[in-house]
Amino acid sequence: KPEWEVFSPTHILQDATTLIGEGHDDEPYFINLVMNVHRNFQNAMPYSPRFLQMMVDTLPKGSIFGVSGIGTSQLEANVAALLLGGHARVGLEDNLYFRQGELATNVQLTERIVRVIRELDMEVATPAEARQLMGLPRVGTPRPEFALG
């Protein structure tokens, strides 16, 4: 199942939409909006609630989305994503700090977003629920065989 990692609205409107239209993915389309990466990389958008809303507004019908807020924007971007009906992504790949000057662990970042989700009266998906949301097969379901030639 592809994860469409996009850095700007043009990646959604031109790249992802074109490839989805050509049949390279089935609903639901899982799109990860990556924000606050260095601006010289992939024409990335800085994080702001307004830019996030604009990118969400351009998603193809049948999409679900998560947000990777890079660095200091991770927590704020995740909260905004949740409020917009999306999903959170945390981890050291995107952010090394729990707060300014304090190095994080993946456990700390995960536990914090779980607390936030619960404070918003939302539910944390189980692995099975997450697989279902993303349209992934159940664990143990045989995969189709592919021949390379």
VMD Tcl script that builds the backbone (N, CA, C; Angstrom):
set m [mol new atoms 447]
animate dup $m
set s [atomselect $m all]
$s set {name element resname resid chain x y z} {
  {N N LYS 1 A 0.855 -1.175 0.000}
  {CA C LYS 1 A 0.000 0.000 0.000}
  {C C LYS 1 A 0.893 1.228 0.000}
  {N N PRO 2 A 0.773 2.080 -1.003}
  {CA C PRO 2 A 1.614 3.287 -1.015}
  {C C PRO 2 A 1.237 4.272 0.098}
  {N N GLU 3 A 2.238 4.940 0.594}
  {CA C GLU 3 A 2.031 6.127 1.406}
  {C C GLU 3 A 2.513 7.267 0.517}
  {N N TRP 4 A 1.616 8.173 0.192}
  {CA C TRP 4 A 1.974 9.310 -0.663}
  {C C TRP 4 A 2.572 10.373 0.237}
  {N N GLU 5 A 3.873 10.559 0.155}
  {CA C GLU 5 A 4.560 11.549 0.970}
  {C C GLU 5 A 4.675 12.819 0.145}
  {N N VAL 6 A 3.954 13.850 0.565}
  {CA C VAL 6 A 3.907 15.084 -0.212}
  {C C VAL 6 A 4.414 16.253 0.633}
  {N N PHE 7 A 5.045 17.198 -0.037}
  {CA C PHE 7 A 5.677 18.327 0.633}
  {C C PHE 7 A 5.035 19.661 0.263}
  {N N SER 8 A 4.198 19.667 -0.763}
  {CA C SER 8 A 3.566 20.909 -1.209}
  {C C SER 8 A 2.258 20.584 -1.921}
  {N N PRO 9 A 1.401 21.564 -2.095}
  {CA C PRO 9 A 0.141 21.320 -2.808}
  {C C PRO 9 A 0.355 20.784 -4.225}
  {N N THR 10 A 1.429 21.202 -4.898}
  {CA C THR 10 A 1.651 20.697 -6.254}
  {C C THR 10 A 1.928 19.199 -6.251}
  {N N HIS 11 A 2.550 18.679 -5.198}
  {CA C HIS 11 A 2.757 17.230 -5.112}
  {C C HIS 11 A 1.419 16.502 -5.044}
  {N N ILE 12 A 0.430 17.127 -4.422}
  {CA C ILE 12 A -0.914 16.524 -4.338}
  {C C ILE 12 A -1.621 16.680 -5.674}
  {N N LEU 13 A -1.694 17.922 -6.153}
  {CA C LEU 13 A -2.504 18.237 -7.328}
  {C C LEU 13 A -1.945 17.657 -8.622}
  {N N GLN 14 A -0.638 17.553 -8.722}
  {CA C GLN 14 A -0.044 17.044 -9.959}
  {C C GLN 14 A 0.417 15.596 -9.797}
  {N N ASP 15 A 1.301 15.341 -8.874}
  {CA C ASP 15 A 1.921 14.020 -8.775}
  {C C ASP 15 A 0.960 12.955 -8.256}
  {N N ALA 16 A 0.491 13.097 -7.021}
  {CA C ALA 16 A -0.357 12.063 -6.420}
  {C C ALA 16 A -1.649 11.885 -7.200}
  {N N THR 17 A -2.303 12.978 -7.537}
  {CA C THR 17 A -3.578 12.889 -8.256}
  {C C THR 17 A -3.400 12.217 -9.618}
  {N N THR 18 A -2.325 12.545 -10.316}
  {CA C THR 18 A -2.069 11.932 -11.626}
  {C C THR 18 A -1.845 10.432 -11.485}
  {N N LEU 19 A -0.991 10.039 -10.550}
  {CA C LEU 19 A -0.684 8.620 -10.386}
  {C C LEU 19 A -1.882 7.831 -9.865}
  {N N ILE 20 A -2.654 8.431 -8.978}
  {CA C ILE 20 A -3.884 7.779 -8.510}
  {C C ILE 20 A -4.850 7.625 -9.674}
  {N N GLY 21 A -4.979 8.663 -10.488}
  {CA C GLY 21 A -5.849 8.615 -11.660}
  {C C GLY 21 A -5.438 7.550 -12.660}
  {N N GLU 22 A -4.147 7.228 -12.698}
  {CA C GLU 22 A -3.638 6.176 -13.587}
  {C C GLU 22 A -3.796 4.779 -12.984}
  {N N GLY 23 A -4.379 4.707 -11.778}
  {CA C GLY 23 A -4.652 3.409 -11.171}
  {C C GLY 23 A -3.544 2.811 -10.332}
  {N N HIS 24 A -2.608 3.636 -9.855}
  {CA C HIS 24 A -1.486 3.119 -9.068}
  {C C HIS 24 A -1.793 2.937 -7.592}
  {N N ASP 25 A -3.028 3.189 -7.177}
  {CA C ASP 25 A -3.431 3.009 -5.781}
  {C C ASP 25 A -4.938 2.852 -5.739}
  {N N ASP 26 A -5.414 2.247 -4.682}
  {CA C ASP 26 A -6.841 2.096 -4.442}
  {C C ASP 26 A -7.215 2.841 -3.168}
  {N N GLU 27 A -8.475 3.271 -3.081}
  {CA C GLU 27 A -8.950 3.927 -1.869}
  {C C GLU 27 A -8.857 2.961 -0.697}
  {N N PRO 28 A -8.626 3.493 0.478}
  {CA C PRO 28 A -8.336 4.894 0.748}
  {C C PRO 28 A -6.882 5.212 0.423}
  {N N TYR 29 A -6.656 6.400 -0.104}
  {CA C TYR 29 A -5.308 6.859 -0.413}
  {C C TYR 29 A -4.726 7.426 0.871}
  {N N PHE 30 A -3.583 6.904 1.314}
  {CA C PHE 30 A -2.973 7.400 2.543}
  {C C PHE 30 A -1.915 8.426 2.172}
  {N N ILE 31 A -2.177 9.672 2.526}
  {CA C ILE 31 A -1.285 10.766 2.148}
  {C C ILE 31 A -0.676 11.364 3.408}
  {N N ASN 32 A 0.655 11.400 3.439}
  {CA C ASN 32 A 1.387 11.993 4.547}
  {C C ASN 32 A 1.850 13.383 4.127}
  {N N LEU 33 A 1.331 14.390 4.804}
  {CA C LEU 33 A 1.690 15.776 4.520}
  {C C LEU 33 A 2.916 16.117 5.354}
  {N N VAL 34 A 4.049 16.295 4.687}
  {CA C VAL 34 A 5.309 16.569 5.381}
  {C C VAL 34 A 5.536 18.073 5.366}
  {N N MET 35 A 5.594 18.651 6.557}
  {CA C MET 35 A 5.687 20.108 6.661}
  {C C MET 35 A 6.859 20.510 7.553}
  {N N ASN 36 A 7.418 21.642 7.230}
  {CA C ASN 36 A 8.480 22.274 8.009}
  {C C ASN 36 A 9.859 21.689 7.724}
  {N N VAL 37 A 9.986 20.999 6.582}
  {CA C VAL 37 A 11.301 20.540 6.139}
  {C C VAL 37 A 12.021 21.767 5.604}
  {N N HIS 38 A 13.330 21.721 5.550}
  {CA C HIS 38 A 14.092 22.840 4.990}
  {C C HIS 38 A 13.495 23.240 3.648}
  {N N ARG 39 A 13.256 24.500 3.432}
  {CA C ARG 39 A 12.515 24.981 2.263}
  {C C ARG 39 A 13.165 24.663 0.921}
  {N N ASN 40 A 14.437 24.384 0.898}
  {CA C ASN 40 A 15.074 24.038 -0.368}
  {C C ASN 40 A 14.872 22.572 -0.728}
  {N N PHE 41 A 14.148 21.836 0.086}
  {CA C PHE 41 A 13.924 20.407 -0.155}
  {C C PHE 41 A 12.507 20.183 -0.657}
  {N N GLN 42 A 12.363 19.734 -1.883}
  {CA C GLN 42 A 11.081 19.336 -2.462}
  {C C GLN 42 A 10.021 20.448 -2.431}
  {N N ASN 43 A 10.451 21.709 -2.435}
  {CA C ASN 43 A 9.518 22.835 -2.343}
  {C C ASN 43 A 8.605 22.715 -1.129}
  {N N ALA 44 A 9.157 22.233 -0.031}
  {CA C ALA 44 A 8.370 21.959 1.173}
  {C C ALA 44 A 7.737 23.221 1.743}
  {N N MET 45 A 6.530 23.029 2.260}
  {CA C MET 45 A 5.800 24.118 2.901}
  {C C MET 45 A 6.239 24.218 4.362}
  {N N PRO 46 A 6.383 25.434 4.869}
  {CA C PRO 46 A 6.580 25.553 6.313}
  {C C PRO 46 A 5.280 25.162 6.998}
  {N N TYR 47 A 5.348 24.809 8.267}
  {CA C TYR 47 A 4.107 24.482 8.957}
  {C C TYR 47 A 3.403 25.755 9.398}
  {N N SER 48 A 2.141 25.825 9.124}
  {CA C SER 48 A 1.230 26.787 9.746}
  {C C SER 48 A -0.155 26.176 9.627}
  {N N PRO 49 A -1.066 26.506 10.537}
  {CA C PRO 49 A -2.421 25.969 10.418}
  {C C PRO 49 A -3.053 26.302 9.059}
  {N N ARG 50 A -2.776 27.470 8.546}
  {CA C ARG 50 A -3.342 27.880 7.255}
  {C C ARG 50 A -2.794 27.039 6.105}
  {N N PHE 51 A -1.471 26.804 6.081}
  {CA C PHE 51 A -0.887 25.983 5.028}
  {C C PHE 51 A -1.368 24.540 5.136}
  {N N LEU 52 A -1.493 24.034 6.361}
  {CA C LEU 52 A -2.004 22.676 6.530}
  {C C LEU 52 A -3.434 22.579 6.004}
  {N N GLN 53 A -4.276 23.536 6.341}
  {CA C GLN 53 A -5.657 23.517 5.860}
  {C C GLN 53 A -5.701 23.545 4.329}
  {N N MET 54 A -4.844 24.360 3.726}
  {CA C MET 54 A -4.802 24.439 2.260}
  {C C MET 54 A -4.435 23.068 1.662}
  {N N MET 55 A -3.463 22.395 2.249}
  {CA C MET 55 A -3.060 21.094 1.720}
  {C C MET 55 A -4.171 20.060 1.925}
  {N N VAL 56 A -4.818 20.086 3.067}
  {CA C VAL 56 A -5.935 19.162 3.308}
  {C C VAL 56 A -7.047 19.417 2.295}
  {N N ASP 57 A -7.305 20.675 1.988}
  {CA C ASP 57 A -8.360 21.018 1.027}
  {C C ASP 57 A -8.066 20.511 -0.386}
  {N N THR 58 A -6.804 20.212 -0.690}
  {CA C THR 58 A -6.451 19.749 -2.038}
  {C C THR 58 A -6.386 18.219 -2.150}
  {N N LEU 59 A -6.623 17.502 -1.058}
  {CA C LEU 59 A -6.518 16.040 -1.092}
  {C C LEU 59 A -7.569 15.437 -2.017}
  {N N PRO 60 A -7.192 14.384 -2.741}
  {CA C PRO 60 A -8.173 13.714 -3.589}
  {C C PRO 60 A -9.287 13.077 -2.753}
  {N N LYS 61 A -10.472 13.022 -3.327}
  {CA C LYS 61 A -11.590 12.337 -2.680}
  {C C LYS 61 A -11.147 10.900 -2.392}
  {N N GLY 62 A -11.508 10.399 -1.225}
  {CA C GLY 62 A -11.123 9.040 -0.855}
  {C C GLY 62 A -9.800 8.960 -0.119}
  {N N SER 63 A -9.254 10.121 0.298}
  {CA C SER 63 A -7.970 10.148 0.998}
  {C C SER 63 A -8.163 10.164 2.502}
  {N N ILE 64 A -7.199 9.574 3.183}
  {CA C ILE 64 A -7.007 9.820 4.603}
  {C C ILE 64 A -5.608 10.409 4.709}
  {N N PHE 65 A -5.363 11.157 5.775}
  {CA C PHE 65 A -4.062 11.813 5.837}
  {C C PHE 65 A -3.482 11.806 7.238}
  {N N GLY 66 A -2.170 11.887 7.259}
  {CA C GLY 66 A -1.401 12.112 8.454}
  {C C GLY 66 A -0.499 13.291 8.195}
  {N N VAL 67 A 0.081 13.816 9.250}
  {CA C VAL 67 A 0.974 14.961 9.103}
  {C C VAL 67 A 2.290 14.661 9.799}
  {N N SER 68 A 3.374 14.918 9.091}
  {CA C SER 68 A 4.705 14.884 9.685}
  {C C SER 68 A 5.136 16.327 9.872}
  {N N GLY 69 A 5.057 16.796 11.092}
  {CA C GLY 69 A 5.572 18.121 11.414}
  {C C GLY 69 A 7.027 17.950 11.811}
  {N N ILE 70 A 7.924 18.482 11.016}
  {CA C ILE 70 A 9.347 18.262 11.255}
  {C C ILE 70 A 9.860 19.245 12.304}
  {N N GLY 71 A 10.669 18.732 13.218}
  {CA C GLY 71 A 11.286 19.570 14.240}
  {C C GLY 71 A 10.278 20.152 15.212}
  {N N THR 72 A 10.431 21.434 15.461}
  {CA C THR 72 A 9.629 22.098 16.490}
  {C C THR 72 A 8.140 22.144 16.174}
  {N N SER 73 A 7.759 21.857 14.947}
  {CA C SER 73 A 6.334 21.915 14.600}
  {C C SER 73 A 5.605 20.589 14.822}
  {N N GLN 74 A 6.306 19.548 15.285}
  {CA C GLN 74 A 5.688 18.218 15.354}
  {C C GLN 74 A 4.419 18.197 16.200}
  {N N LEU 75 A 4.459 18.680 17.408}
  {CA C LEU 75 A 3.298 18.607 18.288}
  {C C LEU 75 A 2.144 19.458 17.757}
  {N N GLU 76 A 2.426 20.694 17.400}
  {CA C GLU 76 A 1.375 21.593 16.902}
  {C C GLU 76 A 0.758 21.060 15.611}
  {N N ALA 77 A 1.569 20.553 14.709}
  {CA C ALA 77 A 1.055 20.020 13.447}
  {C C ALA 77 A 0.196 18.783 13.691}
  {N N ASN 78 A 0.589 17.943 14.631}
  {CA C ASN 78 A -0.204 16.761 14.946}
  {C C ASN 78 A -1.542 17.123 15.558}
  {N N VAL 79 A -1.565 18.084 16.465}
  {CA C VAL 79 A -2.840 18.509 17.059}
  {C C VAL 79 A -3.748 19.085 15.977}
  {N N ALA 80 A -3.203 19.912 15.103}
  {CA C ALA 80 A -4.008 20.485 14.017}
  {C C ALA 80 A -4.527 19.384 13.098}
  {N N ALA 81 A -3.696 18.394 12.791}
  {CA C ALA 81 A -4.124 17.280 11.936}
  {C C ALA 81 A -5.297 16.541 12.576}
  {N N LEU 82 A -5.196 16.272 13.859}
  {CA C LEU 82 A -6.286 15.590 14.562}
  {C C LEU 82 A -7.573 16.398 14.492}
  {N N LEU 83 A -7.474 17.704 14.702}
  {CA C LEU 83 A -8.660 18.561 14.669}
  {C C LEU 83 A -9.276 18.642 13.275}
  {N N LEU 84 A -8.465 18.417 12.249}
  {CA C LEU 84 A -8.962 18.435 10.866}
  {C C LEU 84 A -9.426 17.055 10.391}
  {N N GLY 85 A -9.407 16.070 11.289}
  {CA C GLY 85 A -9.858 14.736 10.919}
  {C C GLY 85 A -8.769 13.819 10.419}
  {N N GLY 86 A -7.528 14.224 10.581}
  {CA C GLY 86 A -6.409 13.418 10.126}
  {C C GLY 86 A -5.794 12.615 11.249}
  {N N HIS 87 A -4.576 12.176 11.003}
  {CA C HIS 87 A -3.886 11.285 11.931}
  {C C HIS 87 A -2.531 11.872 12.294}
  {N N ALA 88 A -2.025 11.473 13.456}
  {CA C ALA 88 A -0.767 11.992 13.980}
  {C C ALA 88 A 0.385 11.055 13.644}
  {N N ARG 89 A 1.541 11.644 13.511}
  {CA C ARG 89 A 2.782 10.875 13.328}
  {C C ARG 89 A 3.827 11.496 14.233}
  {N N VAL 90 A 4.454 10.687 15.060}
  {CA C VAL 90 A 5.525 11.161 15.929}
  {C C VAL 90 A 6.720 10.238 15.792}
  {N N GLY 91 A 7.857 10.719 16.227}
  {CA C GLY 91 A 9.046 9.885 16.254}
  {C C GLY 91 A 10.309 10.683 16.021}
  {N N LEU 92 A 11.412 10.060 16.380}
  {CA C LEU 92 A 12.707 10.716 16.277}
  {C C LEU 92 A 13.138 10.964 14.841}
  {N N GLU 93 A 12.550 10.265 13.887}
  {CA C GLU 93 A 12.886 10.528 12.487}
  {C C GLU 93 A 12.527 11.966 12.123}
  {N N ASP 94 A 11.472 12.500 12.739}
  {CA C ASP 94 A 10.995 13.845 12.415}
  {C C ASP 94 A 11.411 14.897 13.434}
  {N N ASN 95 A 11.683 14.498 14.651}
  {CA C ASN 95 A 11.918 15.457 15.723}
  {C C ASN 95 A 12.752 14.804 16.817}
  {N N LEU 96 A 13.865 15.418 17.156}
  {CA C LEU 96 A 14.759 14.856 18.177}
  {C C LEU 96 A 14.450 15.327 19.590}
  {N N TYR 97 A 13.586 16.334 19.735}
  {CA C TYR 97 A 13.396 16.974 21.032}
  {C C TYR 97 A 11.984 16.810 21.568}
  {N N PHE 98 A 11.901 16.577 22.882}
  {CA C PHE 98 A 10.609 16.533 23.560}
  {C C PHE 98 A 10.117 17.961 23.810}
  {N N ARG 99 A 11.027 18.789 24.208}
  {CA C ARG 99 A 10.799 20.238 24.334}
  {C C ARG 99 A 12.153 20.901 24.130}
  {N N GLN 100 A 12.162 22.197 24.015}
  {CA C GLN 100 A 13.409 22.903 23.711}
  {C C GLN 100 A 14.515 22.499 24.685}
  {N N GLY 101 A 15.615 22.004 24.111}
  {CA C GLY 101 A 16.784 21.640 24.891}
  {C C GLY 101 A 16.731 20.268 25.534}
  {N N GLU 102 A 15.618 19.537 25.401}
  {CA C GLU 102 A 15.482 18.219 26.026}
  {C C GLU 102 A 15.296 17.155 24.951}
  {N N LEU 103 A 16.319 16.312 24.801}
  {CA C LEU 103 A 16.233 15.240 23.820}
  {C C LEU 103 A 15.082 14.305 24.161}
  {N N ALA 104 A 14.441 13.794 23.137}
  {CA C ALA 104 A 13.269 12.930 23.307}
  {C C ALA 104 A 13.636 11.473 23.101}
  {N N THR 105 A 12.694 10.624 23.457}
  {CA C THR 105 A 12.698 9.223 23.048}
  {C C THR 105 A 11.401 8.997 22.271}
  {N N ASN 106 A 11.377 7.946 21.470}
  {CA C ASN 106 A 10.142 7.622 20.759}
  {C C ASN 106 A 9.005 7.351 21.737}
  {N N VAL 107 A 9.321 6.727 22.868}
  {CA C VAL 107 A 8.294 6.432 23.870}
  {C C VAL 107 A 7.699 7.730 24.399}
  {N N GLN 108 A 8.532 8.710 24.741}
  {CA C GLN 108 A 8.021 9.992 25.239}
  {C C GLN 108 A 7.104 10.667 24.223}
  {N N LEU 109 A 7.533 10.700 22.965}
  {CA C LEU 109 A 6.741 11.360 21.931}
  {C C LEU 109 A 5.415 10.637 21.714}
  {N N THR 110 A 5.461 9.316 21.743}
  {CA C THR 110 A 4.233 8.539 21.558}
  {C C THR 110 A 3.294 8.712 22.744}
  {N N GLU 111 A 3.820 8.623 23.952}
  {CA C GLU 111 A 2.963 8.777 25.131}
  {C C GLU 111 A 2.326 10.164 25.177}
  {N N ARG 112 A 3.064 11.189 24.764}
  {CA C ARG 112 A 2.489 12.537 24.782}
  {C C ARG 112 A 1.337 12.663 23.794}
  {N N ILE 113 A 1.494 12.164 22.566}
  {CA C ILE 113 A 0.416 12.311 21.589}
  {C C ILE 113 A -0.787 11.462 21.996}
  {N N VAL 114 A -0.558 10.334 22.641}
  {CA C VAL 114 A -1.678 9.528 23.152}
  {C C VAL 114 A -2.445 10.329 24.203}
  {N N ARG 115 A -1.730 11.007 25.115}
  {CA C ARG 115 A -2.412 11.852 26.122}
  {C C ARG 115 A -3.228 12.949 25.442}
  {N N VAL 116 A -2.639 13.589 24.429}
  {CA C VAL 116 A -3.342 14.657 23.710}
  {C C VAL 116 A -4.604 14.104 23.043}
  {N N ILE 117 A -4.477 12.977 22.376}
  {CA C ILE 117 A -5.633 12.364 21.702}
  {C C ILE 117 A -6.743 12.101 22.716}
  {N N ARG 118 A -6.391 11.547 23.833}
  {CA C ARG 118 A -7.405 11.246 24.867}
  {C C ARG 118 A -7.995 12.521 25.457}
  {N N GLU 119 A -7.182 13.558 25.635}
  {CA C GLU 119 A -7.694 14.846 26.148}
  {C C GLU 119 A -8.672 15.480 25.169}
  {N N LEU 120 A -8.512 15.190 23.887}
  {CA C LEU 120 A -9.438 15.693 22.861}
  {C C LEU 120 A -10.670 14.796 22.726}
  {N N ASP 121 A -10.818 13.834 23.642}
  {CA C ASP 121 A -11.918 12.861 23.609}
  {C C ASP 121 A -11.942 12.074 22.312}
  {N N MET 122 A -10.764 11.760 21.812}
  {CA C MET 122 A -10.625 10.920 20.629}
  {C C MET 122 A -10.053 9.584 21.078}
  {N N GLU 123 A -10.108 8.612 20.184}
  {CA C GLU 123 A -9.618 7.269 20.472}
  {C C GLU 123 A -8.313 7.018 19.723}
  {N N VAL 124 A -7.412 6.317 20.356}
  {CA C VAL 124 A -6.192 5.866 19.702}
  {C C VAL 124 A -6.535 4.553 18.995}
  {N N ALA 125 A -6.200 4.455 17.722}
  {CA C ALA 125 A -6.497 3.254 16.952}
  {C C ALA 125 A -5.621 2.099 17.404}
  {N N THR 126 A -6.209 0.934 17.458}
  {CA C THR 126 A -5.423 -0.279 17.671}
  {C C THR 126 A -4.704 -0.585 16.355}
  {N N PRO 127 A -3.698 -1.450 16.371}
  {CA C PRO 127 A -3.068 -1.820 15.101}
  {C C PRO 127 A -4.077 -2.364 14.085}
  {N N ALA 128 A -5.017 -3.178 14.530}
  {CA C ALA 128 A -6.024 -3.726 13.601}
  {C C ALA 128 A -6.906 -2.615 13.032}
  {N N GLU 129 A -7.295 -1.662 13.872}
  {CA C GLU 129 A -8.117 -0.540 13.391}
  {C C GLU 129 A -7.335 0.330 12.414}
  {N N ALA 130 A -6.047 0.545 12.688}
  {CA C ALA 130 A -5.225 1.348 11.783}
  {C C ALA 130 A -5.102 0.653 10.426}
  {N N ARG 131 A -4.906 -0.643 10.434}
  {CA C ARG 131 A -4.823 -1.395 9.177}
  {C C ARG 131 A -6.122 -1.271 8.394}
  {N N GLN 132 A -7.247 -1.351 9.089}
  {CA C GLN 132 A -8.547 -1.237 8.427}
  {C C GLN 132 A -8.741 0.163 7.847}
  {N N LEU 133 A -8.394 1.198 8.616}
  {CA C LEU 133 A -8.508 2.581 8.130}
  {C C LEU 133 A -7.704 2.800 6.852}
  {N N MET 134 A -6.526 2.181 6.793}
  {CA C MET 134 A -5.630 2.376 5.662}
  {C C MET 134 A -5.913 1.421 4.506}
  {N N GLY 135 A -6.841 0.500 4.706}
  {CA C GLY 135 A -7.153 -0.442 3.636}
  {C C GLY 135 A -6.103 -1.514 3.464}
  {N N LEU 136 A -5.420 -1.863 4.547}
  {CA C LEU 136 A -4.401 -2.905 4.494}
  {C C LEU 136 A -5.033 -4.250 4.810}
  {N N PRO 137 A -4.484 -5.337 4.275}
  {CA C PRO 137 A -5.045 -6.647 4.588}
  {C C PRO 137 A -4.840 -6.992 6.057}
  {N N ARG 138 A -5.695 -7.857 6.561}
  {CA C ARG 138 A -5.541 -8.326 7.933}
  {C C ARG 138 A -4.240 -9.103 8.060}
  {N N VAL 139 A -3.679 -9.104 9.251}
  {CA C VAL 139 A -2.463 -9.864 9.501}
  {C C VAL 139 A -2.767 -11.327 9.232}
  {N N GLY 140 A -1.870 -11.987 8.528}
  {CA C GLY 140 A -2.053 -13.396 8.204}
  {C C GLY 140 A -2.751 -13.643 6.892}
  {N N THR 141 A -3.260 -12.573 6.236}
  {CA C THR 141 A -3.897 -12.732 4.936}
  {C C THR 141 A -2.804 -12.975 3.903}
  {N N PRO 142 A -2.935 -14.022 3.110}
  {CA C PRO 142 A -1.903 -14.277 2.102}
  {C C PRO 142 A -1.782 -13.129 1.115}
  {N N ARG 143 A -0.558 -12.821 0.762}
  {CA C ARG 143 A -0.304 -11.785 -0.227}
  {C C ARG 143 A -0.273 -12.418 -1.621}
  {N N PRO 144 A -0.663 -11.631 -2.634}
  {CA C PRO 144 A -0.574 -12.183 -3.990}
  {C C PRO 144 A 0.892 -12.410 -4.363}
  {N N GLU 145 A 1.112 -13.380 -5.203}
  {CA C GLU 145 A 2.458 -13.685 -5.688}
  {C C GLU 145 A 2.790 -12.752 -6.851}
  {N N PHE 146 A 4.014 -12.300 -6.902}
  {CA C PHE 146 A 4.466 -11.444 -7.985}
  {C C PHE 146 A 5.638 -12.115 -8.675}
  {N N ALA 147 A 5.588 -12.135 -9.977}
  {CA C ALA 147 A 6.692 -12.714 -10.757}
  {C C ALA 147 A 7.522 -11.581 -11.324}
  {N N LEU 148 A 8.805 -11.656 -11.136}
  {CA C LEU 148 A 9.721 -10.673 -11.717}
  {C C LEU 148 A 10.286 -11.258 -12.994}
  {N N GLY 149 A 10.318 -10.434 -14.015}
  {CA C GLY 149 A 10.822 -10.993 -15.255}
  {C C GLY 149 A 11.543 -10.033 -16.104}
}
mol reanalyze $m
mol bondsrecalc $m
mol representation Tube
mol addrep $m
